[in-house]
């Protein structure tokens, strides 16, 4: 089965396997610039390059044209939309301002009415205070003193006297 003379052992030896340095040297020799220029491009590589140029060049030109045309249209569309939006916003702001002015005027009118009512009540309270002072003076001294604007009445003190 096994040959002792080294038949299979000789095949399994590493003598015939190239070292990594030798492989790197082969790679450099095969893929180096001088080797490629010396060999020239393979047919398959030339075909791929030609098809890439033929396919990509029109694609790039059409893409550039499409982008430039769409950019102009996009600027017009978006610019118009922005203008309409700003116009709507300015109209809304104007309506809010008008609403605020009307509300302010309504509140000022209510305040004026409230102030006039307050002045009337203040005048009434002042008049009553004057009457009370006259009555208390009369009750204390027994004689009536006429002040301008005072009204004579028969009050509880007069009835008691």
Number of C-alpha atoms within 10 A of each C-alpha: 3 8 8 8 8 11 10 11 12 11 10 11 10 10 9 9 9 9 11 9 9 11 11 11 11 12 11 13 13 13 11 12 11 12 12 13 10 9 10 10 11 9 9 8 10 12 12 11 12 11 12 11 12 11 11 12 12 11 12 11 11 12 12 12 12 11 13 12 11 12 12 11 12 13 11 12 12 12 12 12 12 12 12 12 12 12 12 12 12 12 12 12 12 12 12 12 12 12 12 12 12 12 12 12 12 12 12 12 12 12 12 12 12 12 12 12 12 12 12 12 12 12 12 12 12 12 15 14 12 16 18 13 13 20 23 14 14 15 17 10 10 13 11 13 13 10 10 6 9 14 13 12 9 9 11 10 13 12 7 7 7
